[in-house]
Amino acid sequence: MARIAALQAPTLSADTYQHARRGQAVPGRDNYEAGWGGRGDLVVVPVWGECEHRWELCFGAHKGETFCFVRAGPRVENLTEWGAA
């Protein structure tokens, strides 16, 4: 049975009110061109939290392995730009 859990902000807050935006695929062209530590493609899902932080949930894939990691950014100054309006 699959385990379901809410996304939690990767900041010090335990806020689970997170809003995902449309993901973006970045081709790696088997040559480290996607901007992550691996050679394969990258999928980036932007997320903004009601805790006023924005972050990205990232999936990098190469030769059958998929790596999941988070890139955290600064506090969101204008939530309207991130779809909060």
C-alpha atoms as a printed R data frame, in Angstrom:
   type eleno elety resid chain resno      x      y       z
1  ATOM     1    CA   MET     A     1  0.000  0.000   0.000
2  ATOM     2    CA   ALA     A     2  1.296  3.454  -0.883
3  ATOM     3    CA   ARG     A     3  2.057  5.861   1.922
4  ATOM     4    CA   ILE     A     4  0.707  9.375   1.438
5  ATOM     5    CA   ALA     A     5  2.248 12.394   3.150
6  ATOM     6    CA   ALA     A     6  1.796 16.149   2.753
7  ATOM     7    CA   LEU     A     7  4.621 18.260   1.373
8  ATOM     8    CA   GLN     A     8  6.278 20.244   4.107
9  ATOM     9    CA   ALA     A     9  8.307 23.404   3.590
10 ATOM    10    CA   PRO     A    10 12.064 22.689   3.619
11 ATOM    11    CA   THR     A    11 12.524 25.611   5.985
12 ATOM    12    CA   LEU     A    12 12.405 25.736   9.747
13 ATOM    13    CA   SER     A    13  8.617 26.056   9.690
14 ATOM    14    CA   ALA     A    14  6.550 22.894   9.721
15 ATOM    15    CA   ASP     A    15  4.048 24.415   7.281
16 ATOM    16    CA   THR     A    16  2.279 21.844   5.117
17 ATOM    17    CA   TYR     A    17  0.225 24.414   3.177
18 ATOM    18    CA   GLN     A    18  2.281 24.182  -0.010
19 ATOM    19    CA   HIS     A    19  1.115 24.948  -3.553
20 ATOM    20    CA   ALA     A    20  2.797 23.289  -6.541
21 ATOM    21    CA   ARG     A    21  2.969 25.020  -9.903
22 ATOM    22    CA   ARG     A    22  3.391 23.476 -13.343
23 ATOM    23    CA   GLY     A    23  6.657 21.573 -13.633
24 ATOM    24    CA   GLN     A    24  9.330 22.241 -16.208
25 ATOM    25    CA   ALA     A    25 11.515 19.679 -17.961
26 ATOM    26    CA   VAL     A    26 15.154 20.634 -18.503
27 ATOM    27    CA   PRO     A    27 17.060 18.395 -20.932
28 ATOM    28    CA   GLY     A    28 20.467 17.215 -19.761
29 ATOM    29    CA   ARG     A    29 21.525 15.818 -23.128
30 ATOM    30    CA   ASP     A    30 23.667 13.227 -21.292
31 ATOM    31    CA   ASN     A    31 26.198 16.011 -20.769
32 ATOM    32    CA   TYR     A    32 25.461 17.707 -17.388
33 ATOM    33    CA   GLU     A    33 23.487 20.473 -19.169
34 ATOM    34    CA   ALA     A    34 20.378 20.406 -16.930
35 ATOM    35    CA   GLY     A    35 22.017 22.192 -14.004
36 ATOM    36    CA   TRP     A    36 22.086 19.436 -11.417
37 ATOM    37    CA   GLY     A    37 24.830 17.029 -10.373
38 ATOM    38    CA   GLY     A    38 23.902 14.345 -12.895
39 ATOM    39    CA   ARG     A    39 24.147 13.936 -16.641
40 ATOM    40    CA   GLY     A    40 20.457 13.298 -17.332
41 ATOM    41    CA   ASP     A    41 17.283 15.308 -17.558
42 ATOM    42    CA   LEU     A    42 15.771 17.333 -14.736
43 ATOM    43    CA   VAL     A    43 12.136 18.029 -13.842
44 ATOM    44    CA   VAL     A    44 11.618 21.094 -11.635
45 ATOM    45    CA   VAL     A    45  8.313 21.688  -9.823
46 ATOM    46    CA   PRO     A    46  8.110 25.195  -8.310
47 ATOM    47    CA   VAL     A    47  6.313 25.310  -4.952
48 ATOM    48    CA   TRP     A    48  5.259 28.273  -2.852
49 ATOM    49    CA   GLY     A    49  4.211 27.960   0.740
50 ATOM    50    CA   GLU     A    50  1.767 29.940   2.800
51 ATOM    51    CA   CYS     A    51  4.755 30.339   5.109
52 ATOM    52    CA   GLU     A    52  5.964 32.830   2.439
53 ATOM    53    CA   HIS     A    53  8.816 30.683   1.160
54 ATOM    54    CA   ARG     A    54  9.336 29.361  -2.339
55 ATOM    55    CA   TRP     A    55 11.233 26.258  -3.216
56 ATOM    56    CA   GLU     A    56 11.633 23.702  -5.978
57 ATOM    57    CA   LEU     A    57 11.010 19.983  -5.852
58 ATOM    58    CA   CYS     A    58 13.461 18.455  -8.339
59 ATOM    59    CA   PHE     A    59 13.753 15.069 -10.015
60 ATOM    60    CA   GLY     A    60 16.941 14.281 -11.887
61 ATOM    61    CA   ALA     A    61 17.088 11.105 -13.943
62 ATOM    62    CA   HIS     A    62 19.914  9.288 -15.673
63 ATOM    63    CA   LYS     A    63 20.176  5.704 -16.936
64 ATOM    64    CA   GLY     A    64 17.289  4.334 -14.891
65 ATOM    65    CA   GLU     A    65 18.069  6.099 -11.625
66 ATOM    66    CA   THR     A    66 15.924  8.983 -10.397
67 ATOM    67    CA   PHE     A    67 17.183 11.372  -7.742
68 ATOM    68    CA   CYS     A    68 14.848 13.639  -5.756
69 ATOM    69    CA   PHE     A    69 16.098 16.806  -4.084
70 ATOM    70    CA   VAL     A    70 14.977 20.272  -3.010
71 ATOM    71    CA   ARG     A    71 16.323 23.680  -3.971
72 ATOM    72    CA   ALA     A    72 15.148 26.355  -1.526
73 ATOM    73    CA   GLY     A    73 14.896 30.039  -2.357
74 ATOM    74    CA   PRO     A    74 14.241 33.308  -0.543
75 ATOM    75    CA   ARG     A    75 10.979 34.343   1.027
76 ATOM    76    CA   VAL     A    76  8.297 35.151  -1.519
77 ATOM    77    CA   GLU     A    77  7.846 38.909  -1.675
78 ATOM    78    CA   ASN     A    78  5.002 38.934  -4.177
79 ATOM    79    CA   LEU     A    79  2.799 35.860  -3.806
80 ATOM    80    CA   THR     A    80  0.654 36.991  -6.753
81 ATOM    81    CA   GLU     A    81  3.536 36.095  -9.081
82 ATOM    82    CA   TRP     A    82  3.482 32.577  -7.644
83 ATOM    83    CA   GLY     A    83 -0.273 32.065  -8.075
84 ATOM    84    CA   ALA     A    84 -1.451 32.993  -4.596
85 ATOM    85    CA   ALA     A    85 -4.009 35.538  -5.814
